C-alpha cells in the first residue's frame, strides 16, 4: 500500500496542477481493494461457520446438515 501512495505522490509532483484526480483514483483503488477483501473474508467466514455447524450437528444427531440451510441462532 505504501508503494501505491508513493506512486500517487510522484505523479502529483509531476502534474502539480491536478492533485484531485490523482488522489481520487488512489482512494477508489483503496476502496475497491478493501471491499473485495471484506467480501472474501465474509464468504470464508460463512463457509467455516456452516462446516463447523454441520460437523457439530452430524456428531450430535448422526446425520448431515445441508450447507445451504441457514443456521438457527440462539438468543
C-alpha positions in Angstrom: 0.0 0.0 0.0 2.9 2.4 0.7 4.1 1.9 -2.8 0.8 3.0 -4.3 0.7 6.1 -2.1 4.3 6.9 -3.0 3.5 6.5 -6.7 0.5 8.8 -6.3 2.8 11.4 -4.7 5.3 11.2 -7.5 2.5 11.6 -10.1 1.1 14.5 -8.2 4.5 16.2 -8.1 4.9 15.8 -11.8 1.5 17.1 -12.7 1.4 19.8 -10.0 -1.9 21.2 -11.2 -4.3 18.2 -10.8 -3.9 16.6 -7.4 -7.6 15.8 -7.0 -7.9 13.2 -9.8 -4.7 11.5 -8.7 -5.8 11.1 -5.1 -9.4 10.3 -6.2 -8.1 7.3 -8.3 -5.9 6.3 -5.3 -8.9 6.4 -2.9 -11.1 4.4 -5.3 -8.3 1.8 -5.7 -8.1 1.5 -1.9 -11.9 1.2 -1.6 -12.1 -1.5 -4.3 -9.3 -3.5 -2.7 -10.7 -3.2 0.8 -14.2 -4.1 -0.4 -13.1 -7.1 -2.3 -11.1 -8.4 0.7 -14.0 -7.8 3.0 -16.4 -9.8 0.8 -13.8 -12.6 0.6 -13.5 -12.7 4.3 -17.2 -12.8 4.8 -17.6 -15.6 2.3 -14.9 -17.6 4.0 -16.3 -17.0 7.5 -19.8 -18.2 6.3 -18.2 -21.4 4.9 -16.3 -22.1 8.0 -19.3 -21.5 10.2 -21.5 -23.7 8.2 -18.9 -26.5 8.1 -18.4 -26.3 11.8 -22.2 -26.3 12.4 -22.5 -29.3 10.1 -19.8 -31.2 11.9 -21.4 -30.5 15.3 -24.9 -31.4 14.1 -23.6 -34.6 12.5 -21.8 -35.6 15.7 -24.8 -34.9 17.8 -27.6 -36.2 15.6 -25.7 -38.7 13.4 -26.9 -37.1 10.2 -25.6 -34.5 7.8 -26.6 -30.8 7.8 -27.0 -29.2 4.4 -24.5 -26.4 3.8 -27.3 -24.3 2.1 -29.6 -24.3 5.1 -29.4 -21.2 7.3 -28.3 -21.8 10.9 -30.7 -21.3 13.8 -29.3 -18.8 16.3 -29.8 -18.8 20.0 -31.0 -15.6 21.6 
